[in-house]
């Protein structure tokens, strides 16, 4: 069943290349759903599937590092799109600090807390194995499933937080609540919900996730809905963008006109600012000069 689901999702990803953008996203959503449901359907038929627990935390830690890198890239792109304006740089620095906080929340809190639960689950799986079966890895239980599936909202929330940081860095003049603020708040809520699912799942109890991180879920949603005033430099930022665009578009026809004029009339006067440069004229020789030239030619 697991191989069937993986094969079906692979076909959907491949077919989406030839599908227009409007239907491509639906195929992607179905492929992700099939990937997520596949392991669960496989365990319904046989709950004693082998799982290499010693590599589980390491692999998912690498996944979290990748999505955190995407979040940092989003903040950097927002600063670049805003032309390195002052308010945009401030928003980008805050996004960098936020990404560092997400890194700390996972690797120093969640990973350290769940390592003991996964180790205990591995030891219990070793005890439940058959006496004559020494080569197969320990059996998986619900703690491993919750650890794996808890990373889905965590990774999705990290990516959404990166999108929100990019929007806030690119448009710092927008007053809240804005779409970027809502996306950032929703991403943080999903991230901490995934943290709670991972910690509570490996401990088989909700006590380790209260008050932290469950208490942060309503807090980040409230921050996303909070009205934020415009920064003092938003007028100057808009004026700066307007001046750059107008100067760029106004210089092009002028330069094109000067180039076209020189091509059609190479001897046309060139203008530098408001100063008119006179054209050079060829001086005609006088009659005396012509006579001297003829005599010199006859003597030669």
N, C-alpha and C positions, 0 to 999 in steps of 0.2 A: 504493500500500500504506500509505503514511504517513497519507493522508487517511482511509482505511478504518479504521485503528486509532484515530485521533482521534475519528471519528464513533461507533465502537463504545463507546469509553470515555465519551463524552458521553451516549449513551443510557443507559448503566449508572448514571451519576451522577443523571440525571433520574428513572429508574425507582426508585432507592433512596428517593426521598421518600415514595412510597406503600407501602414495604415496612416491616414491623415491625422493631424494633431488633435482634432476634436475627438476621435475615437481611440487615439493612442493612450490617453490617460486612463480610460476605462479598462483597457487591457492590462495596463500596469497595475491598477488597483486589484484586478482579479488575480493576476499572477502573484502579487504579494499575499493576498488572502489565501491562495492555494498553498503557498510556501508555509504560511503560519498554521494552517489547519492540518497539513500533511503529517507532521510528527504526532499530533494528538490522535488522529485516526489510526496511525500505525500502532500506538500503544494500547488502543482499545482491543485490538486482536491479540496482542502479546505484550504484557506489562513487564517482561523480563528481558528487555532489550539491553545489549551491552552499551556502556557509556564510559568514555575515558575521562574520568572526573579530574585527574591531575592536570589536564590541559584546558579545562572548561573556563576557569577564571582568567587564565592568560589570554585565550582567544577573544573573549568578550572585552577584556581590557584594551586590546588592540583596536577593537571596533569602536569603543568609546573615544579613544585618542583620535581616530579618523574623523568622527563626527564633530569633535571639539575643534579640530583643524578647520573644518568647513565653517563653523561659527566664527572663528577668527578671520577667515577669508571674507566672510560677509561684511564684517565691520570695516575691513581694509578697503573693500570695493566701495562701500558707502562714502568713505572719506575721499577716495579718488573721484567719484562721480560728483561730489560737491565742490571740487576744485580746491581742496585743502583749505577750506574756510575755517575760521576759528571755532565757531560752534560745532561744526562737524568733527573737528579734531577732538574736542572735549567729549562728544558723544562716542567717538571711536575708542578713546581711552577708557571710558566707563564700560564699554563693551568688552574691552580686553580684561578689565578687572572682573567683570561678570563671568567671563569664560574661565578665568583662573579660579573663581569661587566654585564653579561647576566641577572643575577638575578636582579640587580639594574635597568637595562633597562626595564624589564617587570613590576616588582612590584612597583617601585617608579615612573615610568613614564607612562607606558601603562595602568596599572590597575587604577592609580589615574585619568588619563585622561578619560578613558572610563566609569568610575562609574557614572559621571554626565550624559553622553549620555544615558546609560541604564536606569537611573532613570527617565529621561525625556521621554524616549520611554514607560516606564511603566505607567507614568501618562497619556500620550496620549492614551494608550491602555485602561486605565480605563474610559476615557471619551468616547471612541468609543463603549463601551459595551452597550448592551440593557438595558433599564431602569429597567426591572423586573428581570435581571440576576445579582445577587449579590454574588453568590457562586463561579462562575468560575473565573479563573485567567485572567489577561488582555491578549489581543490578541498580537501575535507576528508580527513583521514587518521585513523589510529588515535589519534594524540595528542589530537585534538579529541574523539573518542569517550570516551577515558579521562578527559579533563577534565570532560566533561558528566556521565558516569555516576558519577564519583567524588563528585559532590555529593549523590547519593542517600543513601549511608550517612552522609555528613557532616550533612545536614539532619535525617535521622531520629535520629541520635545527639544532636544539639543539642536536639531536642524531648524525647527521653527524659531527657536531663540536666535539663531544666526540670521535668519531672514528678517526678523524684527529689528535686530541691531543694525543690519544693513539699511533698512528703511529709515530708522531714526538718524543714522549718521548721514545719509544722503539728503534728508529733508529735515534738518533740525529746526527750521522756522515754523513747522506745522505745530499748532497747539493741540493738546490732548483733550479727550481721548481720541487717538488716531488709530488707523488700521494697523500701522506698524507696532504701536503700543499694545494693541489687543493680541497680535500675533506673538509678540515677545512674552506677554503674560501667559497666554495659553501654552507656549512652549515650556516655560518654567514650571507651570502646573503639571504638565505631562512628565517632565523630567523628575520632579520630586514624587509624583505618583509612582513612577517606575522604581525609584529608590525604595519607596515604602513596600512595594510588591516584592522586591528582591530580598530585603532584610526580613520582612515578616514571613516570606515563603521559606527561607532557609531556616528560620527559627521556629516555624510552625506556631507563631503567636503574634498578636498585634501589639503586645506590650513594648517591644523594642522600637517601634515607630511612633510612639506617642510620648511626649508631645512633638518631638522632631522625627521625621519631616512633615507629618500630616498637618501640623499647625500652619505650615507655610502655604498650603494650597489656597485657602481663602485670602491670605495676605497678598500673594502675587496677582490674583484675579482682581482684588480691590485696587492695587496699584495700576493695573491696566485700564481700569475704568475711571481713575482719578483725573480731574481736569488739570492739565499742565499749562502754565502760562507760556507765552512765546518768549524766547530769549531776547534780550535787549538789542542784539545785533541783527535781528531778522530783516529789518529794512535795509541795512547796509549790505547784507548778504544778497538780497534780491537785486539791489542796485548794481552790485558787483557783477552778478551773472548777466544782467541786462546790458551793462556796458561792454562786457566781453563779447556777447553775441552780436550787438550792434556794430562794434568795431570790426569784428571779423567779417560780417556780411557787407559792410560799407566799403572796406578796403578792396574787396575782390572786383567789383565793377570798375572802380577807379583804375586799378592796376591793369585790368583788361583793356580799358579804353586807351590808356597811354601806350600799351604795347601795340594795339591795333593802329593807332595813329602813326607810330614810328614805322610800322610795316608798310602802310599805304604811302607815306611821305617821309622817306628817310632823312630829308633835309629840313624837316619841321623843327622848330625850336623846342628845346627841352625845358621843362619847368622844374625848378627846385624850390619848393615852397611858393613864395610870391616873387621870386627874383627871376627875371627873364634873361636867359643866356643868349647873347647875339650869335647869329650864325656866321661862320667863316666864309668870306668871299675871296675869289681869286683875283689878284691885281694884274691888270693888263699892262704889258711893256710899252714904253713910250716910243716915239719915232726915232729919237737919237739912239736909244738902246737897240732898236732893230738895225740901224745903220752900222753900229759898231759890231754887231753880231755878224752881219754880212761880210764886212771887211776882215774880220778874224777868220771866217770860214774860207774866204778867197786866198788869204795868205797861207792857210794851212793846206 
